[in-house]
Amino acid sequence: MNTQCPPLITILQQVTDCRSPHGLRHPLPAILALACAAIMCGYRSYSAMAEWGRHYGDQLIKALGFTRESSPCAATFYNVFSRLDLSVLETKLAQWAEGVMTVPEADENPSIEAIAIDGKTLRGTQKHTATICHLLSAVSHRLGMTLFQHAVPLETNEISTIISVLEAIVLKGRVITVDALLTQSKVAKTILKCGGDYVMPLKANQPNLLADVALVFDHPAGVADTINTYQVTDLSHGRIETRRLSTSTALTDYSDWPGLKQVFRIEREVIFKKTGETRHSVVYGITSLSPVSASPKQLLEIVTAHWTIENQSHWVRDVTFDEDRSQVRAGNVPQVMAALRNTAIGLMRTAGFGNIAAATRHFAAQPIQALALIGIQLNN
């Protein structure tokens, strides 16, 4: 386990309690810590969290900071989550995540620090017309943990929300990856202004720039000295996949896109060994990283790793924690639950678990270790 990880419990103690002091039965930090521990043990809903509090005995409950003999009931979790100040909660959790990010890598040759930004719809709440049903998240490529999330209001879209996400995280010295929808000049300007760099795919929403980049690689004779290529082939899951990324600096002084230093093309060929079927695809993109800062090999790794946000965050929340089927829809509860799931996943990632489903089984059998990850030690 990463002993340098900042203790989460100290962050939870800084979250504002919006409840009236009159008649309070349970401390807010204890409730939030219990929720995180329960999620790490595989408990998915706030009613399940209440069950967790009754399953593991008084010693764990007292260690969490509860002062009464009984742990909170499901109604208490619901009431607390619906009243929490989301801006405070998410800001504090972002501070903790940033602390984890700044722990030095063990690798003597660390990779480029990249952050993927993408949206996720809470489908269970969407079916019940909740006010919060789509979240935009920033996820570390390296750690697979969520650094920050922000609700996308129903009347807007991700483009109008991403600036708030960018301004909430540390960008200096880091690379931001997005999907084609968020390839916008104002997004690029914000990233550069905050000291970061970007890697962005191009599609039809930027038709002129897409046409210019495609022209560079479709007619390379005149700019051959600006082009560099890297290719890799993988054999797995019954298929042979070849990915070839070519970069060029031909548009550096031509395009007025903010900070553009290189353009690239990714050609992907997949051969299915069983049937012999072959599939081809081509994707174009742009980056503010210079050839010195990022080679074709490094760019291909960054683009491929962008899907970390789907594989290590969104997929885990849906499959392991059944988020898409959750029908919680009142007030802040859906977003609070998503934030706590993100935090629990981050804790397990910092502990070295690659398989989160296996991690939940481990902590269900060893709940004391879940508390230790939060920063809580049981008194002997």
C-alpha positions as CSV (number, residue, x, y, z in Angstrom):
1,M,0.0,0.0,0.0
2,N,1.1,3.6,-0.7
3,T,2.0,4.9,2.8
4,Q,2.6,8.3,1.3
5,C,-1.1,8.7,0.4
6,P,-2.6,11.7,2.2
7,P,-5.1,10.4,4.8
8,L,-8.6,10.8,3.5
9,I,-10.1,11.1,6.9
10,T,-8.5,14.5,7.5
11,I,-10.1,15.7,4.3
12,L,-13.5,14.3,5.3
13,Q,-13.3,16.2,8.6
14,Q,-13.1,19.5,6.6
15,V,-16.4,19.0,4.7
16,T,-19.0,21.4,5.9
17,D,-22.0,19.9,7.8
18,C,-25.1,21.6,6.6
19,R,-27.4,20.0,9.2
20,S,-28.8,21.8,12.1
21,P,-26.8,21.2,15.3
22,H,-30.0,20.5,17.1
23,G,-30.6,16.7,17.5
24,L,-27.5,15.6,15.6
25,R,-26.9,11.9,16.3
26,H,-23.9,11.1,14.1
27,P,-20.8,13.1,13.1
28,L,-20.5,13.9,9.4
29,P,-16.9,12.7,8.9
30,A,-17.8,9.3,10.4
31,I,-20.8,9.0,8.0
32,L,-18.6,9.8,5.0
33,A,-15.8,7.5,6.2
34,L,-18.3,4.6,6.7
35,A,-19.7,5.2,3.2
36,C,-16.2,5.0,1.6
37,A,-15.3,1.9,3.6
38,A,-18.6,0.2,2.7
39,I,-18.1,0.9,-1.0
40,M,-14.6,-0.6,-0.8
41,C,-16.2,-3.7,0.7
42,G,-18.6,-3.9,-2.3
43,Y,-21.8,-2.3,-0.8
44,R,-23.5,-0.3,-3.5
45,S,-26.3,1.8,-2.1
46,Y,-26.9,4.0,0.9
47,S,-29.2,1.3,2.4
48,A,-26.4,-1.2,1.9
49,M,-24.1,1.2,3.7
50,A,-26.4,1.1,6.7
51,E,-26.2,-2.7,6.6
52,W,-22.4,-2.5,6.5
53,G,-22.4,-0.6,9.7
54,R,-24.3,-3.4,11.5
55,H,-22.2,-6.2,10.1
56,Y,-18.7,-5.6,11.4
57,G,-19.3,-4.8,15.1
58,D,-18.9,-2.0,17.6
59,Q,-15.1,-1.8,17.3
60,L,-15.1,-0.6,13.7
61,I,-18.0,1.8,14.4
62,K,-16.2,3.5,17.2
63,A,-13.0,3.6,15.2
64,L,-14.9,5.5,12.5
65,G,-15.8,8.2,15.0
66,F,-19.4,7.3,15.9
67,T,-20.3,8.1,19.5
68,R,-23.5,6.1,19.8
69,E,-24.1,2.3,20.1
70,S,-26.0,2.1,16.8
71,S,-24.7,3.1,13.4
72,P,-26.7,5.3,11.0
73,C,-29.8,3.9,9.3
74,A,-30.5,4.2,5.6
75,A,-32.7,7.3,6.1
76,T,-29.8,9.1,7.8
77,F,-27.5,8.5,4.8
78,Y,-30.2,9.7,2.5
79,N,-30.8,12.9,4.5
80,V,-27.1,13.7,4.9
81,F,-26.3,13.1,1.3
82,S,-29.2,15.2,0.0
83,R,-28.1,18.2,2.1
84,L,-24.4,18.1,1.6
85,D,-22.7,21.1,-0.1
86,L,-21.6,19.5,-3.3
87,S,-19.1,22.3,-4.2
88,V,-17.3,21.8,-0.8
89,L,-17.4,18.0,-1.0
90,E,-16.0,17.8,-4.5
91,T,-13.4,20.5,-3.8
92,K,-12.1,18.7,-0.7
93,L,-12.1,15.3,-2.5
94,A,-10.2,17.0,-5.4
95,Q,-7.6,18.3,-2.9
96,W,-7.1,14.7,-1.6
97,A,-6.8,13.3,-5.2
98,E,-4.3,16.0,-6.1
99,G,-2.2,15.0,-3.0
100,V,-2.1,11.4,-4.3
101,M,-1.1,12.6,-7.8
102,T,1.9,14.5,-6.4
103,V,3.4,11.4,-4.8
104,P,6.5,10.7,-7.0
105,E,6.5,7.8,-9.4
106,A,8.7,4.8,-8.5
107,D,9.8,4.6,-12.2
108,E,13.1,6.3,-12.9
109,N,11.8,7.3,-16.3
110,P,8.3,8.6,-15.5
111,S,5.7,8.9,-18.3
112,I,4.0,12.1,-19.4
113,E,1.4,12.9,-16.8
114,A,-1.9,12.9,-18.6
115,I,-5.5,13.5,-17.5
116,A,-8.6,12.3,-19.5
117,I,-11.8,14.3,-19.4
118,D,-15.0,12.7,-20.5
119,G,-18.7,12.6,-19.5
120,K,-20.8,9.9,-18.0
121,T,-24.6,9.6,-17.9
122,L,-26.2,8.2,-14.7
123,R,-28.7,6.2,-16.6
124,G,-30.8,5.1,-13.7
125,T,-31.4,8.6,-12.6
126,Q,-31.9,9.8,-16.1
127,K,-34.9,7.4,-16.5
128,H,-36.5,9.1,-13.5
129,T,-35.8,12.7,-14.8
130,A,-33.5,13.6,-12.0
131,T,-32.0,17.1,-12.0
132,I,-28.5,15.6,-12.1
133,C,-28.0,12.8,-14.5
134,H,-24.7,13.6,-16.4
135,L,-21.3,14.2,-14.9
136,L,-18.1,15.4,-16.5
137,S,-15.0,13.8,-14.9
138,A,-11.2,14.2,-15.0
139,V,-9.3,10.9,-14.6
140,S,-5.6,10.3,-14.2
141,H,-4.2,8.1,-17.0
142,R,-1.5,6.8,-14.7
143,L,-3.5,6.1,-11.6
144,G,-7.0,5.5,-13.1
145,M,-8.5,7.7,-10.3
146,T,-10.9,10.5,-10.6
147,L,-9.4,13.9,-9.8
148,F,-12.6,16.0,-10.1
149,Q,-16.2,15.7,-11.3
150,H,-18.8,18.3,-12.2
151,A,-22.5,18.0,-13.0
152,V,-23.6,19.0,-16.5
153,P,-26.8,21.0,-16.1
154,L,-29.7,19.6,-18.1
155,E,-30.1,22.8,-20.2
156,T,-26.4,22.8,-21.3
157,N,-23.7,20.4,-22.5
158,E,-20.2,19.3,-21.7
159,I,-18.6,22.1,-23.7
160,S,-20.0,24.7,-21.3
161,T,-19.0,22.7,-18.3
162,I,-15.4,21.6,-19.1
163,I,-14.0,25.1,-18.3
164,S,-15.1,24.6,-14.7
165,V,-13.5,21.2,-14.6
166,L,-10.2,22.5,-16.0
167,E,-10.1,25.4,-13.6
168,A,-10.6,23.0,-10.6
169,I,-7.6,20.8,-11.3
170,V,-3.9,21.4,-11.5
171,L,-2.9,21.6,-15.2
172,K,0.7,22.9,-15.1
173,G,3.1,20.3,-16.6
174,R,0.2,17.9,-17.5
175,V,-1.5,16.9,-20.7
176,I,-5.3,16.9,-21.1
177,T,-7.0,14.5,-23.4
178,V,-10.6,14.8,-24.5
179,D,-13.0,13.3,-27.1
180,A,-13.8,15.1,-30.3
181,L,-16.8,16.9,-28.9
182,L,-14.5,18.9,-26.6
183,T,-12.0,19.7,-29.3
184,Q,-12.8,23.5,-29.0
185,S,-10.5,26.5,-29.3
186,K,-11.6,27.9,-26.0
187,V,-10.8,24.6,-24.3
188,A,-7.4,24.6,-25.8
189,K,-6.8,28.3,-24.7
190,T,-7.9,27.5,-21.1
191,I,-5.5,24.5,-20.9
192,L,-2.6,26.5,-22.3
193,K,-3.4,29.5,-20.0
194,C,-3.2,27.2,-17.0
195,G,0.2,25.8,-18.0
196,G,-1.0,22.5,-19.5
197,D,-0.9,20.9,-22.9
198,Y,-3.6,19.1,-24.9
199,V,-4.0,16.1,-27.2
200,M,-7.3,16.4,-29.1
201,P,-8.9,14.2,-31.8
202,L,-10.5,15.8,-34.9
203,K,-13.9,15.1,-36.4
204,A,-16.6,16.8,-38.3
205,N,-17.2,19.5,-35.7
206,Q,-13.9,21.1,-36.8
207,P,-14.3,20.6,-40.6
208,N,-11.7,23.1,-41.8
209,L,-8.9,22.0,-39.4
210,L,-9.7,18.4,-40.1
211,A,-9.4,19.0,-43.9
212,D,-6.1,20.7,-43.4
213,V,-4.7,17.9,-41.3
214,A,-5.9,15.2,-43.6
215,L,-4.3,17.0,-46.5
216,V,-0.9,16.9,-44.9
217,F,-1.0,13.1,-44.7
218,D,-2.8,12.4,-47.9
219,H,-0.2,14.4,-49.9
220,P,3.0,14.0,-47.8
221,A,5.6,14.5,-50.6
222,G,5.9,18.3,-50.0
223,V,6.2,17.9,-46.2
224,A,8.0,14.6,-45.9
225,D,10.8,16.1,-43.8
226,T,8.2,17.1,-41.2
227,I,6.7,13.6,-40.8
228,N,7.7,11.0,-38.2
229,T,6.0,7.6,-37.7
230,Y,5.8,4.9,-35.0
231,Q,4.0,1.6,-35.4
232,V,3.1,-1.1,-32.9
233,T,1.4,-4.5,-33.3
234,D,-0.4,-6.4,-30.6
235,L,-1.6,-10.0,-30.6
236,S,-4.4,-10.7,-28.2
237,H,-8.0,-11.8,-27.8
238,G,-7.9,-13.7,-31.2
239,R,-6.9,-10.7,-33.2
240,I,-3.9,-8.9,-34.6
241,E,-4.0,-5.2,-34.2
242,T,-1.6,-2.7,-35.8
243,R,-1.6,0.9,-34.8
244,R,0.5,3.4,-36.8
245,L,0.8,7.0,-35.6
246,S,2.4,9.7,-37.9
247,T,3.1,13.2,-36.8
248,S,3.9,16.4,-38.7
249,T,4.9,20.0,-37.8
250,A,3.7,21.2,-41.2
251,L,0.8,23.3,-39.8
252,T,2.6,24.8,-36.8
253,D,3.0,28.2,-38.4
254,Y,0.0,27.9,-40.8
255,S,-2.9,27.1,-38.5
256,D,-4.4,29.7,-36.1
257,W,-5.5,27.0,-33.6
258,P,-4.2,27.9,-30.2
259,G,-0.8,26.5,-29.4
260,L,-0.7,23.9,-32.1
261,K,2.7,22.3,-32.4
262,Q,2.0,18.9,-34.1
263,V,-0.8,17.2,-36.0
264,F,-1.1,13.5,-36.2
265,R,-2.9,10.6,-38.0
266,I,-3.6,7.2,-36.4
267,E,-4.2,4.3,-38.7
268,R,-5.6,1.2,-37.1
269,E,-5.9,-2.3,-38.7
270,V,-7.5,-5.2,-36.9
271,I,-7.3,-8.7,-38.3
272,F,-9.6,-11.3,-36.7
273,K,-7.6,-14.6,-36.8
274,K,-10.6,-16.9,-36.7
275,T,-12.4,-15.4,-39.7
276,G,-9.7,-13.4,-41.5
277,E,-11.9,-10.3,-41.4
278,T,-10.0,-7.1,-41.5
279,R,-11.1,-3.7,-40.3
280,H,-9.5,-0.3,-40.9
281,S,-9.9,3.0,-39.3
282,V,-8.2,6.4,-39.4
283,V,-8.3,9.2,-36.8
284,Y,-6.7,12.6,-37.0
285,G,-5.7,14.8,-34.1
286,I,-3.8,17.9,-32.9
287,T,-1.5,18.6,-29.9
288,S,0.3,21.5,-28.3
289,L,3.2,19.1,-27.4
290,S,6.3,19.7,-29.6
291,P,8.3,16.9,-31.1
292,V,10.8,17.3,-28.4
293,S,8.2,17.0,-25.7
294,A,6.3,14.0,-27.2
295,S,7.5,11.5,-29.8
296,P,5.1,9.6,-32.0
297,K,5.5,6.7,-29.7
298,Q,4.5,8.8,-26.6
299,L,1.6,10.4,-28.5
300,L,0.2,7.0,-29.4
301,E,0.5,5.9,-25.8
302,I,-1.3,9.1,-24.6
303,V,-4.1,8.7,-27.1
304,T,-4.6,5.0,-26.3
305,A,-4.6,5.7,-22.6
306,H,-7.4,8.2,-22.9
307,W,-9.8,5.3,-22.7
308,T,-8.6,4.8,-19.2
309,I,-11.6,6.9,-18.2
310,E,-13.9,4.3,-19.7
311,N,-12.1,1.2,-18.7
312,Q,-10.9,2.1,-15.2
313,S,-13.6,4.5,-14.1
314,H,-16.9,4.5,-15.9
315,W,-16.9,0.7,-16.6
316,V,-15.9,-0.1,-13.0
317,R,-18.7,2.1,-11.6
318,D,-21.3,0.5,-13.9
319,V,-20.2,-3.2,-13.6
320,T,-18.7,-3.4,-10.1
321,F,-20.9,-0.9,-8.4
322,D,-24.0,-1.1,-10.6
323,E,-24.2,2.6,-11.0
324,D,-26.3,2.6,-14.2
325,R,-29.1,0.7,-12.4
326,S,-29.1,3.0,-9.4
327,Q,-32.4,4.9,-9.3
328,V,-31.4,7.4,-6.6
329,R,-32.6,10.7,-8.0
330,A,-33.4,13.2,-5.3
331,G,-31.3,16.3,-4.7
332,N,-27.6,15.9,-4.5
333,V,-27.7,12.2,-3.7
334,P,-26.7,10.8,-7.2
335,Q,-23.7,13.1,-7.4
336,V,-22.6,12.5,-3.8
337,M,-22.8,8.7,-4.4
338,A,-20.8,9.0,-7.6
339,A,-18.2,11.2,-5.8
340,L,-17.8,8.6,-3.1
341,R,-17.5,5.7,-5.6
342,N,-14.8,7.7,-7.4
343,T,-13.0,8.2,-4.1
344,A,-13.3,4.5,-3.1
345,I,-11.9,3.4,-6.5
346,G,-9.1,5.9,-6.0
347,L,-8.2,4.5,-2.6
348,M,-8.1,0.9,-4.0
349,R,-6.0,2.0,-7.0
350,T,-3.5,3.7,-4.6
351,A,-3.3,0.4,-2.7
352,G,-2.2,-1.4,-5.8
353,F,-5.4,-3.1,-6.9
354,G,-5.8,-3.3,-10.6
355,N,-9.0,-5.4,-10.4
356,I,-11.5,-3.4,-8.4
357,A,-14.1,-6.3,-8.2
358,A,-11.4,-8.5,-6.6
359,A,-10.4,-5.6,-4.3
360,T,-14.0,-5.3,-2.9
361,R,-13.9,-9.0,-2.1
362,H,-10.6,-8.5,-0.3
363,F,-11.8,-5.6,1.8
364,A,-15.1,-7.3,2.6
365,A,-13.0,-10.0,4.2
366,Q,-10.6,-7.5,5.8
367,P,-12.6,-4.4,6.6
368,I,-9.8,-3.2,9.0
369,Q,-7.6,-2.7,5.9
370,A,-10.3,-0.6,4.3
371,L,-10.3,1.7,7.4
372,A,-6.5,1.9,7.3
373,L,-6.6,3.1,3.7
374,I,-8.9,5.9,4.8
375,G,-6.4,6.8,7.6
376,I,-8.2,5.2,10.5
377,Q,-6.4,2.8,12.9
378,L,-8.2,0.6,15.3
379,N,-7.2,0.8,19.0
380,N,-6.0,-2.5,20.4
